[in-house]
Amino acid sequence: MDLESFRREYLHGGLKRDDLDGDPFNQFSLWMQQALDLKIHDPTVMTIATVADDGQPSQRIVLLKHIDHDGFVFYTNYESRKASELKVNSKISLLFPWNIIDRQVKVCGEAKKISVEESEKYFSSRPKDSQLAALVSKQSSLLPSRASLLESFESVREEYKGENIPLPSYWGGYRVVPHEVEFWQGGASRLHDRFRYMRNGNEWKIDRLAP
């Protein structure tokens, strides 16, 4: 397997300071809308990184479910590995890999639980099977087999047949409140364009970073 020779040029266009909105949330919303308009596969996918109390980083993929000027919202099991790590260290990093258009967005900030009311509103909007899956899966715990998982799923499906499914006490959302947001646009000859927004009180300072 020859990986050293695998490469390509990034030719989807550059990024200039004058192209940027002064607010990173507005800039992110613009790029997200462009990704949606281009029908990019899974545009809301983001890799999140948390750190355990022994300093070991861990990453996984989740879906962005809401963005506003308060932060970036995703949902998970509050007893999962990521949630356990966030309980000890609330610092978190997000990465949106829009590789097909040579773009990435990195977010660094702090994760805070959203209200039960917000979580309940979103949970009730999910497909019923997704709600059932949240009830069944003890996320990140050891599982004897897939068959046991499916058996539990069918059992719970029968139990709640024709009934509304309540929000599990161990399931809900986090809002990532950023202090840093970086926009990356691939460039020819690896001369990429990188702009970093850093929070300074209620203002954002924008700097160009070397590629």
Kinemage of the C-alpha trace (Angstrom):
@kinemage 1
@onewidth
@group {chain A} dominant
@subgroup {mainchain}
@vectorlist {calphas} color= white
{ca met a 1} P 0.000 0.000 0.000
{ca asp a 2} L 1.762 3.119 -1.264
{ca leu a 3} L 0.418 6.067 0.770
{ca glu a 4} L 3.402 8.382 0.367
{ca ser a 5} L 2.661 9.093 -3.292
{ca phe a 6} L -1.067 9.666 -2.772
{ca arg a 7} L -1.769 13.389 -3.085
{ca arg a 8} L -3.827 15.934 -4.962
{ca glu a 9} L -3.969 19.668 -5.444
{ca tyr a 10} L -6.551 21.801 -3.649
{ca leu a 11} L -8.050 23.970 -6.355
{ca his a 12} L -11.520 24.952 -5.176
{ca gly a 13} L -10.539 28.574 -4.639
{ca gly a 14} L -8.928 30.765 -2.014
{ca leu a 15} L -10.149 32.701 0.987
{ca lys a 16} L -9.415 36.379 1.580
{ca arg a 17} L -9.827 38.478 4.703
{ca asp a 18} L -12.368 40.640 2.888
{ca asp a 19} L -14.447 37.521 2.221
{ca leu a 20} L -15.022 36.920 5.927
{ca asp a 21} L -17.911 38.088 8.052
{ca gly a 22} L -16.778 39.726 11.273
{ca asp a 23} L -18.813 37.207 13.263
{ca pro a 24} L -17.716 33.530 13.165
{ca phe a 25} L -21.273 32.278 13.668
{ca asn a 26} L -22.420 34.198 10.593
{ca gln a 27} L -19.409 32.946 8.617
{ca phe a 28} L -20.073 29.369 9.688
{ca ser a 29} L -23.748 29.656 8.754
{ca leu a 30} L -22.745 30.940 5.309
{ca trp a 31} L -20.390 27.993 4.724
{ca met a 32} L -22.930 25.509 6.067
{ca gln a 33} L -25.609 26.867 3.746
{ca gln a 34} L -23.218 26.580 0.798
{ca ala a 35} L -22.503 22.958 1.787
{ca leu a 36} L -26.245 22.282 1.945
{ca asp a 37} L -26.850 23.961 -1.423
{ca leu a 38} L -24.103 21.822 -2.983
{ca lys a 39} L -25.776 18.718 -1.509
{ca ile a 40} L -22.543 17.592 0.125
{ca his a 41} L -22.923 14.175 1.728
{ca asp a 42} L -23.493 14.501 5.498
{ca pro a 43} L -22.737 18.247 5.777
{ca thr a 44} L -23.607 18.292 9.504
{ca val a 45} L -21.073 15.590 10.396
{ca met a 46} L -18.424 16.748 12.839
{ca thr a 47} L -15.598 15.011 14.643
{ca ile a 48} L -15.490 15.924 18.315
{ca ala a 49} L -12.452 15.528 20.562
{ca thr a 50} L -12.537 15.214 24.336
{ca val a 51} L -9.788 14.454 26.847
{ca ala a 52} L -9.876 11.956 29.722
{ca asp a 53} L -8.544 12.749 33.190
{ca asp a 54} L -5.322 10.869 32.349
{ca gly a 55} L -4.700 13.195 29.389
{ca gln a 56} L -5.738 10.689 26.694
{ca pro a 57} L -7.622 12.406 23.829
{ca ser a 58} L -10.519 10.585 22.166
{ca gln a 59} L -12.450 11.386 19.008
{ca arg a 60} L -15.752 10.316 17.520
{ca ile a 61} L -18.258 11.533 14.917
{ca val a 62} L -21.568 13.158 15.853
{ca leu a 63} L -24.074 15.373 14.049
{ca leu a 64} L -24.533 19.098 14.517
{ca lys a 65} L -28.198 19.730 15.290
{ca his a 66} L -28.343 23.472 15.936
{ca ile a 67} L -26.216 26.576 15.528
{ca asp a 68} L -26.872 30.066 16.838
{ca his a 69} L -24.893 32.844 18.511
{ca asp a 70} L -24.867 30.869 21.755
{ca gly a 71} L -22.974 27.940 20.239
{ca phe a 72} L -23.045 24.572 18.468
{ca val a 73} L -25.482 21.915 19.731
{ca phe a 74} L -25.237 18.124 19.558
{ca tyr a 75} L -26.987 15.297 21.421
{ca thr a 76} L -25.694 12.152 23.086
{ca asn a 77} L -26.003 9.711 25.961
{ca tyr a 78} L -24.903 11.433 29.173
{ca glu a 79} L -23.356 8.144 30.356
{ca ser a 80} L -21.175 7.689 27.246
{ca arg a 81} L -17.410 7.993 27.202
{ca lys a 82} L -17.534 11.480 25.721
{ca ala a 83} L -19.963 12.645 28.405
{ca ser a 84} L -17.863 11.092 31.174
{ca glu a 85} L -14.799 12.912 29.857
{ca leu a 86} L -16.694 16.204 29.517
{ca lys a 87} L -17.809 15.886 33.131
{ca val a 88} L -14.144 15.929 34.180
{ca asn a 89} L -12.903 18.336 31.505
{ca ser a 90} L -15.532 20.409 29.697
{ca lys a 91} L -13.071 21.610 27.037
{ca ile a 92} L -13.889 20.251 23.585
{ca ser a 93} L -12.902 20.617 19.935
{ca leu a 94} L -15.095 20.166 16.848
{ca leu a 95} L -14.002 19.638 13.252
{ca phe a 96} L -16.220 19.888 10.174
{ca pro a 97} L -14.475 18.068 7.263
{ca trp a 98} L -16.009 19.387 4.049
{ca asn a 99} L -13.193 17.777 2.066
{ca ile a 100} L -15.022 17.646 -1.247
{ca ile a 101} L -14.854 21.468 -1.445
{ca asp a 102} L -11.464 21.688 0.306
{ca arg a 103} L -12.862 23.267 3.448
{ca gln a 104} L -12.594 22.597 7.152
{ca val a 105} L -13.889 24.437 10.193
{ca lys a 106} L -12.347 23.862 13.625
{ca val a 107} L -14.052 24.981 16.823
{ca cys a 108} L -12.483 25.043 20.289
{ca gly a 109} L -14.567 25.802 23.339
{ca glu a 110} L -16.440 24.511 26.345
{ca ala a 111} L -19.353 22.061 26.346
{ca lys a 112} L -22.330 22.798 28.583
{ca lys a 113} L -25.488 20.731 29.005
{ca ile a 114} L -28.587 22.326 27.534
{ca ser a 115} L -31.901 22.422 29.383
{ca val a 116} L -34.111 19.356 29.743
{ca glu a 117} L -36.823 21.271 27.891
{ca glu a 118} L -34.561 21.804 24.874
{ca ser a 119} L -33.494 18.157 24.882
{ca glu a 120} L -37.082 16.978 25.213
{ca lys a 121} L -38.204 19.127 22.289
{ca tyr a 122} L -35.537 17.652 20.022
{ca phe a 123} L -35.988 14.086 21.301
{ca ser a 124} L -39.717 14.173 20.513
{ca ser a 125} L -38.924 15.224 16.926
{ca arg a 126} L -36.721 12.173 16.259
{ca pro a 127} L -38.006 9.114 14.387
{ca lys a 128} L -39.493 6.589 16.803
{ca asp a 129} L -36.801 3.988 16.111
{ca ser a 130} L -34.122 6.558 16.980
{ca gln a 131} L -35.920 7.276 20.240
{ca leu a 132} L -36.044 3.549 20.986
{ca ala a 133} L -32.347 3.193 20.196
{ca ala a 134} L -31.564 5.874 22.794
{ca leu a 135} L -33.483 3.850 25.368
{ca val a 136} L -31.774 0.579 24.492
{ca ser a 137} L -28.143 1.536 23.962
{ca lys a 138} L -25.977 2.018 27.031
{ca gln a 139} L -23.527 3.898 24.874
{ca ser a 140} L -19.822 3.018 25.237
{ca ser a 141} L -20.520 0.099 27.606
{ca leu a 142} L -19.458 -3.474 26.790
{ca leu a 143} L -21.919 -5.370 24.588
{ca pro a 144} L -21.963 -9.195 24.487
{ca ser a 145} L -23.282 -9.359 20.909
{ca arg a 146} L -25.276 -7.529 18.261
{ca ala a 147} L -28.003 -10.126 18.700
{ca ser a 148} L -28.474 -9.073 22.333
{ca leu a 149} L -28.767 -5.439 21.257
{ca leu a 150} L -31.413 -6.269 18.637
{ca glu a 151} L -33.296 -8.415 21.122
{ca ser a 152} L -33.448 -5.515 23.585
{ca phe a 153} L -34.513 -3.164 20.798
{ca glu a 154} L -37.422 -5.391 19.768
{ca ser a 155} L -38.457 -5.828 23.400
{ca val a 156} L -38.592 -2.081 23.986
{ca arg a 157} L -40.330 -1.528 20.653
{ca glu a 158} L -43.084 -3.896 21.784
{ca glu a 159} L -43.256 -2.269 25.218
{ca tyr a 160} L -43.851 1.204 23.755
{ca lys a 161} L -46.039 0.097 20.850
{ca gly a 162} L -48.590 2.841 20.230
{ca glu a 163} L -47.240 4.991 23.081
{ca asn a 164} L -45.146 8.121 23.299
{ca ile a 165} L -41.545 7.469 24.283
{ca pro a 166} L -40.292 9.536 27.230
{ca leu a 167} L -36.973 11.346 27.197
{ca pro a 168} L -34.442 9.144 29.011
{ca ser a 169} L -32.916 10.860 32.043
{ca tyr a 170} L -29.450 9.963 30.709
{ca trp a 171} L -29.888 11.503 27.252
{ca gly a 172} L -29.681 15.103 26.087
{ca gly a 173} L -27.753 17.853 24.426
{ca tyr a 174} L -24.576 19.860 24.826
{ca arg a 175} L -23.963 23.373 23.616
{ca val a 176} L -20.363 24.084 22.645
{ca val a 177} L -19.576 27.701 23.464
{ca pro a 178} L -16.495 28.599 21.393
{ca his a 179} L -13.572 30.841 22.186
{ca glu a 180} L -11.798 29.955 18.919
{ca val a 181} L -13.099 29.188 15.407
{ca glu a 182} L -10.810 28.526 12.444
{ca phe a 183} L -11.827 28.497 8.777
{ca trp a 184} L -9.548 26.555 6.427
{ca gln a 185} L -9.672 26.688 2.639
{ca gly a 186} L -7.319 24.443 0.700
{ca gly a 187} L -4.910 26.126 -1.711
{ca ala a 188} L -2.604 25.122 -4.556
{ca ser a 189} L 0.918 23.969 -3.651
{ca arg a 190} L -0.261 23.438 -0.057
{ca leu a 191} L -0.477 27.217 0.437
{ca his a 192} L -3.798 26.943 2.238
{ca asp a 193} L -5.771 29.885 3.606
{ca arg a 194} L -6.431 29.769 7.354
{ca phe a 195} L -8.249 32.406 9.378
{ca arg a 196} L -8.699 32.154 13.123
{ca tyr a 197} L -11.339 33.993 15.140
{ca met a 198} L -10.398 34.441 18.809
{ca arg a 199} L -12.936 35.692 21.330
{ca asn a 200} L -11.920 38.848 23.155
{ca gly a 201} L -14.728 39.689 25.561
{ca asn a 202} L -17.733 40.341 23.350
{ca glu a 203} L -15.570 40.899 20.277
{ca trp a 204} L -13.775 38.554 17.860
{ca lys a 205} L -10.216 39.099 16.658
{ca ile a 206} L -9.413 37.645 13.224
{ca asp a 207} L -5.894 36.564 12.261
{ca arg a 208} L -4.473 34.847 9.205
{ca leu a 209} L -2.419 31.764 10.087
{ca ala a 210} L 0.431 30.248 8.093
{ca pro a 211} L -0.614 27.031 6.343
